[in-house]
Amino acid sequence: MNRVLLVGRLTAKPELRYTNSNIPYTRFSVAVDGVPSANGERRTDFINTVAWRKQAENVCQYLDKGSLVSVEGRLQTSNYTDKDGNKRYSMDVQADSIRFLESRAQAQSRIASATTATPYDFQQPSNDVNIDNDPFADFGDSVSIDDNFLD
């Protein structure tokens, strides 16, 4: 049985192309986390995938780089001779079913947070709080502000 199931993110915006017979298709790569190695590091695999006809049109219309997808299909190998006369082999997943695993709003939020992120967004907060210099520290006392203060 030749079945493949992938869950991962697109590595680039897919582009719609057409065969000589005017059949739409798209080729894209899915980044999939691999099994952790002995030292705990995960290797990412980049799986070439092909979608055809209406499915290809939908992928190109609704997905973008980083979109989370599930791809079910079959593995297909092919070979060709390059311009230098060397025989080359390729392996692609021919997609039978592609599921979009995040909503458009989730994708836009992910893109927005990635484009507005600063180096400070990824730093761990410090637990070293100096109460003497922290105007928001809780001293356990109630705070009273006179209404006339605001006038």
MODELLER restraints for C-alpha pairs under 7 A, 6 or more apart:
rsr = mdl.restraints
at = mdl.atoms
rsr.add(forms.Gaussian(group=physical.xy_distance, feature=features.Distance(at['CA:2:A'], at['CA:74:A']), mean=5.51, stdev=0.5))
rsr.add(forms.Gaussian(group=physical.xy_distance, feature=features.Distance(at['CA:2:A'], at['CA:75:A']), mean=6.49, stdev=0.5))
rsr.add(forms.Gaussian(group=physical.xy_distance, feature=features.Distance(at['CA:3:A'], at['CA:73:A']), mean=5.79, stdev=0.5))
rsr.add(forms.Gaussian(group=physical.xy_distance, feature=features.Distance(at['CA:3:A'], at['CA:74:A']), mean=4.76, stdev=0.5))
rsr.add(forms.Gaussian(group=physical.xy_distance, feature=features.Distance(at['CA:3:A'], at['CA:75:A']), mean=6.96, stdev=0.5))
rsr.add(forms.Gaussian(group=physical.xy_distance, feature=features.Distance(at['CA:4:A'], at['CA:72:A']), mean=5.61, stdev=0.5))
rsr.add(forms.Gaussian(group=physical.xy_distance, feature=features.Distance(at['CA:4:A'], at['CA:73:A']), mean=5.25, stdev=0.5))
rsr.add(forms.Gaussian(group=physical.xy_distance, feature=features.Distance(at['CA:4:A'], at['CA:74:A']), mean=5.39, stdev=0.5))
rsr.add(forms.Gaussian(group=physical.xy_distance, feature=features.Distance(at['CA:4:A'], at['CA:75:A']), mean=6.67, stdev=0.5))
rsr.add(forms.Gaussian(group=physical.xy_distance, feature=features.Distance(at['CA:5:A'], at['CA:71:A']), mean=5.72, stdev=0.5))
rsr.add(forms.Gaussian(group=physical.xy_distance, feature=features.Distance(at['CA:5:A'], at['CA:72:A']), mean=4.56, stdev=0.5))
rsr.add(forms.Gaussian(group=physical.xy_distance, feature=features.Distance(at['CA:5:A'], at['CA:73:A']), mean=6.68, stdev=0.5))
rsr.add(forms.Gaussian(group=physical.xy_distance, feature=features.Distance(at['CA:6:A'], at['CA:70:A']), mean=5.56, stdev=0.5))
rsr.add(forms.Gaussian(group=physical.xy_distance, feature=features.Distance(at['CA:6:A'], at['CA:71:A']), mean=5.09, stdev=0.5))
rsr.add(forms.Gaussian(group=physical.xy_distance, feature=features.Distance(at['CA:6:A'], at['CA:72:A']), mean=6.48, stdev=0.5))
rsr.add(forms.Gaussian(group=physical.xy_distance, feature=features.Distance(at['CA:7:A'], at['CA:32:A']), mean=6.39, stdev=0.5))
rsr.add(forms.Gaussian(group=physical.xy_distance, feature=features.Distance(at['CA:7:A'], at['CA:69:A']), mean=5.76, stdev=0.5))
rsr.add(forms.Gaussian(group=physical.xy_distance, feature=features.Distance(at['CA:7:A'], at['CA:70:A']), mean=4.43, stdev=0.5))
rsr.add(forms.Gaussian(group=physical.xy_distance, feature=features.Distance(at['CA:7:A'], at['CA:71:A']), mean=6.44, stdev=0.5))
rsr.add(forms.Gaussian(group=physical.xy_distance, feature=features.Distance(at['CA:8:A'], at['CA:30:A']), mean=5.67, stdev=0.5))
rsr.add(forms.Gaussian(group=physical.xy_distance, feature=features.Distance(at['CA:8:A'], at['CA:31:A']), mean=5.26, stdev=0.5))
rsr.add(forms.Gaussian(group=physical.xy_distance, feature=features.Distance(at['CA:8:A'], at['CA:32:A']), mean=4.68, stdev=0.5))
rsr.add(forms.Gaussian(group=physical.xy_distance, feature=features.Distance(at['CA:8:A'], at['CA:68:A']), mean=5.63, stdev=0.5))
rsr.add(forms.Gaussian(group=physical.xy_distance, feature=features.Distance(at['CA:8:A'], at['CA:69:A']), mean=5.70, stdev=0.5))
rsr.add(forms.Gaussian(group=physical.xy_distance, feature=features.Distance(at['CA:8:A'], at['CA:70:A']), mean=6.68, stdev=0.5))
rsr.add(forms.Gaussian(group=physical.xy_distance, feature=features.Distance(at['CA:9:A'], at['CA:30:A']), mean=5.34, stdev=0.5))
rsr.add(forms.Gaussian(group=physical.xy_distance, feature=features.Distance(at['CA:9:A'], at['CA:31:A']), mean=5.24, stdev=0.5))
rsr.add(forms.Gaussian(group=physical.xy_distance, feature=features.Distance(at['CA:9:A'], at['CA:32:A']), mean=6.99, stdev=0.5))
rsr.add(forms.Gaussian(group=physical.xy_distance, feature=features.Distance(at['CA:9:A'], at['CA:66:A']), mean=4.97, stdev=0.5))
rsr.add(forms.Gaussian(group=physical.xy_distance, feature=features.Distance(at['CA:9:A'], at['CA:67:A']), mean=5.18, stdev=0.5))
rsr.add(forms.Gaussian(group=physical.xy_distance, feature=features.Distance(at['CA:9:A'], at['CA:68:A']), mean=4.48, stdev=0.5))
rsr.add(forms.Gaussian(group=physical.xy_distance, feature=features.Distance(at['CA:9:A'], at['CA:69:A']), mean=6.07, stdev=0.5))
rsr.add(forms.Gaussian(group=physical.xy_distance, feature=features.Distance(at['CA:10:A'], at['CA:29:A']), mean=5.85, stdev=0.5))
rsr.add(forms.Gaussian(group=physical.xy_distance, feature=features.Distance(at['CA:10:A'], at['CA:30:A']), mean=4.65, stdev=0.5))
rsr.add(forms.Gaussian(group=physical.xy_distance, feature=features.Distance(at['CA:10:A'], at['CA:31:A']), mean=6.24, stdev=0.5))
rsr.add(forms.Gaussian(group=physical.xy_distance, feature=features.Distance(at['CA:10:A'], at['CA:65:A']), mean=5.19, stdev=0.5))
rsr.add(forms.Gaussian(group=physical.xy_distance, feature=features.Distance(at['CA:10:A'], at['CA:66:A']), mean=4.93, stdev=0.5))
rsr.add(forms.Gaussian(group=physical.xy_distance, feature=features.Distance(at['CA:10:A'], at['CA:67:A']), mean=5.50, stdev=0.5))
rsr.add(forms.Gaussian(group=physical.xy_distance, feature=features.Distance(at['CA:10:A'], at['CA:68:A']), mean=6.81, stdev=0.5))
rsr.add(forms.Gaussian(group=physical.xy_distance, feature=features.Distance(at['CA:11:A'], at['CA:29:A']), mean=5.71, stdev=0.5))
rsr.add(forms.Gaussian(group=physical.xy_distance, feature=features.Distance(at['CA:11:A'], at['CA:30:A']), mean=6.00, stdev=0.5))
rsr.add(forms.Gaussian(group=physical.xy_distance, feature=features.Distance(at['CA:11:A'], at['CA:31:A']), mean=6.30, stdev=0.5))
rsr.add(forms.Gaussian(group=physical.xy_distance, feature=features.Distance(at['CA:11:A'], at['CA:65:A']), mean=5.37, stdev=0.5))
rsr.add(forms.Gaussian(group=physical.xy_distance, feature=features.Distance(at['CA:11:A'], at['CA:66:A']), mean=6.03, stdev=0.5))
rsr.add(forms.Gaussian(group=physical.xy_distance, feature=features.Distance(at['CA:12:A'], at['CA:64:A']), mean=6.64, stdev=0.5))
rsr.add(forms.Gaussian(group=physical.xy_distance, feature=features.Distance(at['CA:12:A'], at['CA:65:A']), mean=4.22, stdev=0.5))
rsr.add(forms.Gaussian(group=physical.xy_distance, feature=features.Distance(at['CA:13:A'], at['CA:64:A']), mean=4.51, stdev=0.5))
rsr.add(forms.Gaussian(group=physical.xy_distance, feature=features.Distance(at['CA:13:A'], at['CA:65:A']), mean=4.65, stdev=0.5))
rsr.add(forms.Gaussian(group=physical.xy_distance, feature=features.Distance(at['CA:14:A'], at['CA:26:A']), mean=6.50, stdev=0.5))
rsr.add(forms.Gaussian(group=physical.xy_distance, feature=features.Distance(at['CA:14:A'], at['CA:27:A']), mean=6.82, stdev=0.5))
rsr.add(forms.Gaussian(group=physical.xy_distance, feature=features.Distance(at['CA:14:A'], at['CA:28:A']), mean=5.71, stdev=0.5))
rsr.add(forms.Gaussian(group=physical.xy_distance, feature=features.Distance(at['CA:14:A'], at['CA:60:A']), mean=5.31, stdev=0.5))
rsr.add(forms.Gaussian(group=physical.xy_distance, feature=features.Distance(at['CA:14:A'], at['CA:64:A']), mean=6.79, stdev=0.5))
rsr.add(forms.Gaussian(group=physical.xy_distance, feature=features.Distance(at['CA:15:A'], at['CA:26:A']), mean=5.91, stdev=0.5))
rsr.add(forms.Gaussian(group=physical.xy_distance, feature=features.Distance(at['CA:15:A'], at['CA:60:A']), mean=5.93, stdev=0.5))
rsr.add(forms.Gaussian(group=physical.xy_distance, feature=features.Distance(at['CA:16:A'], at['CA:24:A']), mean=6.60, stdev=0.5))
rsr.add(forms.Gaussian(group=physical.xy_distance, feature=features.Distance(at['CA:16:A'], at['CA:25:A']), mean=5.91, stdev=0.5))
rsr.add(forms.Gaussian(group=physical.xy_distance, feature=features.Distance(at['CA:16:A'], at['CA:26:A']), mean=5.06, stdev=0.5))
rsr.add(forms.Gaussian(group=physical.xy_distance, feature=features.Distance(at['CA:16:A'], at['CA:56:A']), mean=6.87, stdev=0.5))
rsr.add(forms.Gaussian(group=physical.xy_distance, feature=features.Distance(at['CA:16:A'], at['CA:57:A']), mean=6.64, stdev=0.5))
rsr.add(forms.Gaussian(group=physical.xy_distance, feature=features.Distance(at['CA:16:A'], at['CA:60:A']), mean=6.07, stdev=0.5))
rsr.add(forms.Gaussian(group=physical.xy_distance, feature=features.Distance(at['CA:17:A'], at['CA:24:A']), mean=5.65, stdev=0.5))
rsr.add(forms.Gaussian(group=physical.xy_distance, feature=features.Distance(at['CA:17:A'], at['CA:25:A']), mean=5.39, stdev=0.5))
rsr.add(forms.Gaussian(group=physical.xy_distance, feature=features.Distance(at['CA:17:A'], at['CA:26:A']), mean=5.90, stdev=0.5))
rsr.add(forms.Gaussian(group=physical.xy_distance, feature=features.Distance(at['CA:18:A'], at['CA:24:A']), mean=4.44, stdev=0.5))
rsr.add(forms.Gaussian(group=physical.xy_distance, feature=features.Distance(at['CA:18:A'], at['CA:25:A']), mean=5.95, stdev=0.5))
rsr.add(forms.Gaussian(group=physical.xy_distance, feature=features.Distance(at['CA:23:A'], at['CA:53:A']), mean=6.20, stdev=0.5))
rsr.add(forms.Gaussian(group=physical.xy_distance, feature=features.Distance(at['CA:24:A'], at['CA:52:A']), mean=5.96, stdev=0.5))
rsr.add(forms.Gaussian(group=physical.xy_distance, feature=features.Distance(at['CA:24:A'], at['CA:53:A']), mean=4.83, stdev=0.5))
rsr.add(forms.Gaussian(group=physical.xy_distance, feature=features.Distance(at['CA:24:A'], at['CA:56:A']), mean=6.59, stdev=0.5))
rsr.add(forms.Gaussian(group=physical.xy_distance, feature=features.Distance(at['CA:25:A'], at['CA:51:A']), mean=5.58, stdev=0.5))
rsr.add(forms.Gaussian(group=physical.xy_distance, feature=features.Distance(at['CA:25:A'], at['CA:52:A']), mean=4.30, stdev=0.5))
rsr.add(forms.Gaussian(group=physical.xy_distance, feature=features.Distance(at['CA:25:A'], at['CA:53:A']), mean=5.81, stdev=0.5))
rsr.add(forms.Gaussian(group=physical.xy_distance, feature=features.Distance(at['CA:25:A'], at['CA:56:A']), mean=5.17, stdev=0.5))
rsr.add(forms.Gaussian(group=physical.xy_distance, feature=features.Distance(at['CA:26:A'], at['CA:50:A']), mean=5.74, stdev=0.5))
rsr.add(forms.Gaussian(group=physical.xy_distance, feature=features.Distance(at['CA:26:A'], at['CA:51:A']), mean=5.46, stdev=0.5))
rsr.add(forms.Gaussian(group=physical.xy_distance, feature=features.Distance(at['CA:26:A'], at['CA:52:A']), mean=6.63, stdev=0.5))
rsr.add(forms.Gaussian(group=physical.xy_distance, feature=features.Distance(at['CA:26:A'], at['CA:56:A']), mean=5.48, stdev=0.5))
rsr.add(forms.Gaussian(group=physical.xy_distance, feature=features.Distance(at['CA:27:A'], at['CA:49:A']), mean=5.66, stdev=0.5))
rsr.add(forms.Gaussian(group=physical.xy_distance, feature=features.Distance(at['CA:27:A'], at['CA:50:A']), mean=4.54, stdev=0.5))
rsr.add(forms.Gaussian(group=physical.xy_distance, feature=features.Distance(at['CA:27:A'], at['CA:51:A']), mean=6.63, stdev=0.5))
rsr.add(forms.Gaussian(group=physical.xy_distance, feature=features.Distance(at['CA:28:A'], at['CA:48:A']), mean=5.90, stdev=0.5))
rsr.add(forms.Gaussian(group=physical.xy_distance, feature=features.Distance(at['CA:28:A'], at['CA:49:A']), mean=5.35, stdev=0.5))
rsr.add(forms.Gaussian(group=physical.xy_distance, feature=features.Distance(at['CA:28:A'], at['CA:50:A']), mean=6.52, stdev=0.5))
rsr.add(forms.Gaussian(group=physical.xy_distance, feature=features.Distance(at['CA:29:A'], at['CA:46:A']), mean=5.98, stdev=0.5))
rsr.add(forms.Gaussian(group=physical.xy_distance, feature=features.Distance(at['CA:29:A'], at['CA:47:A']), mean=5.31, stdev=0.5))
rsr.add(forms.Gaussian(group=physical.xy_distance, feature=features.Distance(at['CA:29:A'], at['CA:48:A']), mean=4.46, stdev=0.5))
rsr.add(forms.Gaussian(group=physical.xy_distance, feature=features.Distance(at['CA:29:A'], at['CA:49:A']), mean=5.76, stdev=0.5))
rsr.add(forms.Gaussian(group=physical.xy_distance, feature=features.Distance(at['CA:30:A'], at['CA:46:A']), mean=5.51, stdev=0.5))
rsr.add(forms.Gaussian(group=physical.xy_distance, feature=features.Distance(at['CA:30:A'], at['CA:47:A']), mean=5.15, stdev=0.5))
rsr.add(forms.Gaussian(group=physical.xy_distance, feature=features.Distance(at['CA:30:A'], at['CA:48:A']), mean=6.55, stdev=0.5))
rsr.add(forms.Gaussian(group=physical.xy_distance, feature=features.Distance(at['CA:31:A'], at['CA:44:A']), mean=6.33, stdev=0.5))
rsr.add(forms.Gaussian(group=physical.xy_distance, feature=features.Distance(at['CA:31:A'], at['CA:45:A']), mean=5.71, stdev=0.5))
rsr.add(forms.Gaussian(group=physical.xy_distance, feature=features.Distance(at['CA:31:A'], at['CA:46:A']), mean=4.57, stdev=0.5))
rsr.add(forms.Gaussian(group=physical.xy_distance, feature=features.Distance(at['CA:31:A'], at['CA:47:A']), mean=6.48, stdev=0.5))
rsr.add(forms.Gaussian(group=physical.xy_distance, feature=features.Distance(at['CA:32:A'], at['CA:44:A']), mean=5.55, stdev=0.5))
rsr.add(forms.Gaussian(group=physical.xy_distance, feature=features.Distance(at['CA:32:A'], at['CA:45:A']), mean=5.19, stdev=0.5))
rsr.add(forms.Gaussian(group=physical.xy_distance, feature=features.Distance(at['CA:32:A'], at['CA:46:A']), mean=6.29, stdev=0.5))
rsr.add(forms.Gaussian(group=physical.xy_distance, feature=features.Distance(at['CA:33:A'], at['CA:42:A']), mean=6.51, stdev=0.5))
rsr.add(forms.Gaussian(group=physical.xy_distance, feature=features.Distance(at['CA:33:A'], at['CA:43:A']), mean=6.17, stdev=0.5))
rsr.add(forms.Gaussian(group=physical.xy_distance, feature=features.Distance(at['CA:33:A'], at['CA:44:A']), mean=4.57, stdev=0.5))
rsr.add(forms.Gaussian(group=physical.xy_distance, feature=features.Distance(at['CA:33:A'], at['CA:45:A']), mean=6.30, stdev=0.5))
rsr.add(forms.Gaussian(group=physical.xy_distance, feature=features.Distance(at['CA:34:A'], at['CA:42:A']), mean=5.76, stdev=0.5))
rsr.add(forms.Gaussian(group=physical.xy_distance, feature=features.Distance(at['CA:34:A'], at['CA:43:A']), mean=5.11, stdev=0.5))
rsr.add(forms.Gaussian(group=physical.xy_distance, feature=features.Distance(at['CA:34:A'], at['CA:44:A']), mean=5.41, stdev=0.5))
rsr.add(forms.Gaussian(group=physical.xy_distance, feature=features.Distance(at['CA:34:A'], at['CA:45:A']), mean=6.35, stdev=0.5))
rsr.add(forms.Gaussian(group=physical.xy_distance, feature=features.Distance(at['CA:35:A'], at['CA:42:A']), mean=6.06, stdev=0.5))
rsr.add(forms.Gaussian(group=physical.xy_distance, feature=features.Distance(at['CA:36:A'], at['CA:42:A']), mean=4.42, stdev=0.5))
rsr.add(forms.Gaussian(group=physical.xy_distance, feature=features.Distance(at['CA:36:A'], at['CA:43:A']), mean=6.94, stdev=0.5))
rsr.add(forms.Gaussian(group=physical.xy_distance, feature=features.Distance(at['CA:48:A'], at['CA:92:A']), mean=5.07, stdev=0.5))
rsr.add(forms.Gaussian(group=physical.xy_distance, feature=features.Distance(at['CA:48:A'], at['CA:93:A']), mean=6.30, stdev=0.5))
rsr.add(forms.Gaussian(group=physical.xy_distance, feature=features.Distance(at['CA:49:A'], at['CA:92:A']), mean=5.32, stdev=0.5))
rsr.add(forms.Gaussian(group=physical.xy_distance, feature=features.Distance(at['CA:49:A'], at['CA:93:A']), mean=4.62, stdev=0.5))
rsr.add(forms.Gaussian(group=physical.xy_distance, feature=features.Distance(at['CA:49:A'], at['CA:94:A']), mean=6.06, stdev=0.5))
rsr.add(forms.Gaussian(group=physical.xy_distance, feature=features.Distance(at['CA:49:A'], at['CA:95:A']), mean=6.67, stdev=0.5))
rsr.add(forms.Gaussian(group=physical.xy_distance, feature=features.Distance(at['CA:50:A'], at['CA:92:A']), mean=6.80, stdev=0.5))
rsr.add(forms.Gaussian(group=physical.xy_distance, feature=features.Distance(at['CA:50:A'], at['CA:93:A']), mean=6.18, stdev=0.5))
rsr.add(forms.Gaussian(group=physical.xy_distance, feature=features.Distance(at['CA:50:A'], at['CA:94:A']), mean=5.09, stdev=0.5))
rsr.add(forms.Gaussian(group=physical.xy_distance, feature=features.Distance(at['CA:50:A'], at['CA:95:A']), mean=5.92, stdev=0.5))
rsr.add(forms.Gaussian(group=physical.xy_distance, feature=features.Distance(at['CA:51:A'], at['CA:94:A']), mean=6.37, stdev=0.5))
rsr.add(forms.Gaussian(group=physical.xy_distance, feature=features.Distance(at['CA:51:A'], at['CA:95:A']), mean=5.26, stdev=0.5))
rsr.add(forms.Gaussian(group=physical.xy_distance, feature=features.Distance(at['CA:67:A'], at['CA:107:A']), mean=6.65, stdev=0.5))
rsr.add(forms.Gaussian(group=physical.xy_distance, feature=features.Distance(at['CA:68:A'], at['CA:100:A']), mean=6.48, stdev=0.5))
rsr.add(forms.Gaussian(group=physical.xy_distance, feature=features.Distance(at['CA:68:A'], at['CA:101:A']), mean=5.37, stdev=0.5))
rsr.add(forms.Gaussian(group=physical.xy_distance, feature=features.Distance(at['CA:68:A'], at['CA:102:A']), mean=6.13, stdev=0.5))
rsr.add(forms.Gaussian(group=physical.xy_distance, feature=features.Distance(at['CA:69:A'], at['CA:98:A']), mean=6.75, stdev=0.5))
rsr.add(forms.Gaussian(group=physical.xy_distance, feature=features.Distance(at['CA:69:A'], at['CA:99:A']), mean=5.61, stdev=0.5))
rsr.add(forms.Gaussian(group=physical.xy_distance, feature=features.Distance(at['CA:69:A'], at['CA:100:A']), mean=4.86, stdev=0.5))
rsr.add(forms.Gaussian(group=physical.xy_distance, feature=features.Distance(at['CA:69:A'], at['CA:101:A']), mean=5.16, stdev=0.5))
rsr.add(forms.Gaussian(group=physical.xy_distance, feature=features.Distance(at['CA:70:A'], at['CA:98:A']), mean=5.65, stdev=0.5))
rsr.add(forms.Gaussian(group=physical.xy_distance, feature=features.Distance(at['CA:70:A'], at['CA:99:A']), mean=5.07, stdev=0.5))
rsr.add(forms.Gaussian(group=physical.xy_distance, feature=features.Distance(at['CA:70:A'], at['CA:100:A']), mean=6.68, stdev=0.5))
rsr.add(forms.Gaussian(group=physical.xy_distance, feature=features.Distance(at['CA:70:A'], at['CA:101:A']), mean=6.79, stdev=0.5))
rsr.add(forms.Gaussian(group=physical.xy_distance, feature=features.Distance(at['CA:71:A'], at['CA:95:A']), mean=6.27, stdev=0.5))
rsr.add(forms.Gaussian(group=physical.xy_distance, feature=features.Distance(at['CA:71:A'], at['CA:97:A']), mean=5.87, stdev=0.5))
rsr.add(forms.Gaussian(group=physical.xy_distance, feature=features.Distance(at['CA:71:A'], at['CA:98:A']), mean=4.62, stdev=0.5))
rsr.add(forms.Gaussian(group=physical.xy_distance, feature=features.Distance(at['CA:71:A'], at['CA:99:A']), mean=6.57, stdev=0.5))
rsr.add(forms.Gaussian(group=physical.xy_distance, feature=features.Distance(at['CA:72:A'], at['CA:95:A']), mean=5.78, stdev=0.5))
rsr.add(forms.Gaussian(group=physical.xy_distance, feature=features.Distance(at['CA:72:A'], at['CA:96:A']), mean=5.79, stdev=0.5))
rsr.add(forms.Gaussian(group=physical.xy_distance, feature=features.Distance(at['CA:72:A'], at['CA:97:A']), mean=5.13, stdev=0.5))
rsr.add(forms.Gaussian(group=physical.xy_distance, feature=features.Distance(at['CA:72:A'], at['CA:98:A']), mean=6.42, stdev=0.5))
rsr.add(forms.Gaussian(group=physical.xy_distance, feature=features.Distance(at['CA:73:A'], at['CA:93:A']), mean=6.10, stdev=0.5))
rsr.add(forms.Gaussian(group=physical.xy_distance, feature=features.Distance(at['CA:73:A'], at['CA:94:A']), mean=5.41, stdev=0.5))
rsr.add(forms.Gaussian(group=physical.xy_distance, feature=features.Distance(at['CA:73:A'], at['CA:95:A']), mean=4.32, stdev=0.5))
rsr.add(forms.Gaussian(group=physical.xy_distance, feature=features.Distance(at['CA:73:A'], at['CA:96:A']), mean=4.68, stdev=0.5))
rsr.add(forms.Gaussian(group=physical.xy_distance, feature=features.Distance(at['CA:73:A'], at['CA:97:A']), mean=6.55, stdev=0.5))
rsr.add(forms.Gaussian(group=physical.xy_distance, feature=features.Distance(at['CA:74:A'], at['CA:93:A']), mean=5.49, stdev=0.5))
rsr.add(forms.Gaussian(group=physical.xy_distance, feature=features.Distance(at['CA:74:A'], at['CA:94:A']), mean=5.38, stdev=0.5))
rsr.add(forms.Gaussian(group=physical.xy_distance, feature=features.Distance(at['CA:74:A'], at['CA:95:A']), mean=6.76, stdev=0.5))
rsr.add(forms.Gaussian(group=physical.xy_distance, feature=features.Distance(at['CA:75:A'], at['CA:91:A']), mean=6.85, stdev=0.5))
rsr.add(forms.Gaussian(group=physical.xy_distance, feature=features.Distance(at['CA:75:A'], at['CA:92:A']), mean=5.85, stdev=0.5))
rsr.add(forms.Gaussian(group=physical.xy_distance, feature=features.Distance(at['CA:75:A'], at['CA:93:A']), mean=4.61, stdev=0.5))
rsr.add(forms.Gaussian(group=physical.xy_distance, feature=features.Distance(at['CA:75:A'], at['CA:94:A']), mean=6.26, stdev=0.5))
rsr.add(forms.Gaussian(group=physical.xy_distance, feature=features.Distance(at['CA:76:A'], at['CA:91:A']), mean=5.68, stdev=0.5))
rsr.add(forms.Gaussian(group=physical.xy_distance, feature=features.Distance(at['CA:76:A'], at['CA:92:A']), mean=5.43, stdev=0.5))
rsr.add(forms.Gaussian(group=physical.xy_distance, feature=features.Distance(at['CA:76:A'], at['CA:93:A']), mean=6.12, stdev=0.5))
rsr.add(forms.Gaussian(group=physical.xy_distance, feature=features.Distance(at['CA:76:A'], at['CA:94:A']), mean=6.64, stdev=0.5))
rsr.add(forms.Gaussian(group=physical.xy_distance, feature=features.Distance(at['CA:77:A'], at['CA:90:A']), mean=5.66, stdev=0.5))
rsr.add(forms.Gaussian(group=physical.xy_distance, feature=features.Distance(at['CA:77:A'], at['CA:91:A']), mean=4.39, stdev=0.5))
rsr.add(forms.Gaussian(group=physical.xy_distance, feature=features.Distance(at['CA:77:A'], at['CA:92:A']), mean=6.49, stdev=0.5))
rsr.add(forms.Gaussian(group=physical.xy_distance, feature=features.Distance(at['CA:78:A'], at['CA:89:A']), mean=5.78, stdev=0.5))
rsr.add(forms.Gaussian(group=physical.xy_distance, feature=features.Distance(at['CA:78:A'], at['CA:90:A']), mean=5.38, stdev=0.5))
rsr.add(forms.Gaussian(group=physical.xy_distance, feature=features.Distance(at['CA:78:A'], at['CA:91:A']), mean=6.44, stdev=0.5))
rsr.add(forms.Gaussian(group=physical.xy_distance, feature=features.Distance(at['CA:79:A'], at['CA:87:A']), mean=6.92, stdev=0.5))
rsr.add(forms.Gaussian(group=physical.xy_distance, feature=features.Distance(at['CA:79:A'], at['CA:88:A']), mean=5.45, stdev=0.5))
rsr.add(forms.Gaussian(group=physical.xy_distance, feature=features.Distance(at['CA:79:A'], at['CA:89:A']), mean=4.26, stdev=0.5))
rsr.add(forms.Gaussian(group=physical.xy_distance, feature=features.Distance(at['CA:79:A'], at['CA:90:A']), mean=6.07, stdev=0.5))
rsr.add(forms.Gaussian(group=physical.xy_distance, feature=features.Distance(at['CA:80:A'], at['CA:87:A']), mean=5.75, stdev=0.5))
rsr.add(forms.Gaussian(group=physical.xy_distance, feature=features.Distance(at['CA:80:A'], at['CA:88:A']), mean=5.32, stdev=0.5))
rsr.add(forms.Gaussian(group=physical.xy_distance, feature=features.Distance(at['CA:80:A'], at['CA:89:A']), mean=6.53, stdev=0.5))
rsr.add(forms.Gaussian(group=physical.xy_distance, feature=features.Distance(at['CA:81:A'], at['CA:87:A']), mean=4.42, stdev=0.5))
rsr.add(forms.Gaussian(group=physical.xy_distance, feature=features.Distance(at['CA:81:A'], at['CA:88:A']), mean=5.84, stdev=0.5))
rsr.add(forms.Gaussian(group=physical.xy_distance, feature=features.Distance(at['CA:82:A'], at['CA:88:A']), mean=6.73, stdev=0.5))
rsr.add(forms.Gaussian(group=physical.xy_distance, feature=features.Distance(at['CA:131:A'], at['CA:137:A']), mean=5.97, stdev=0.5))
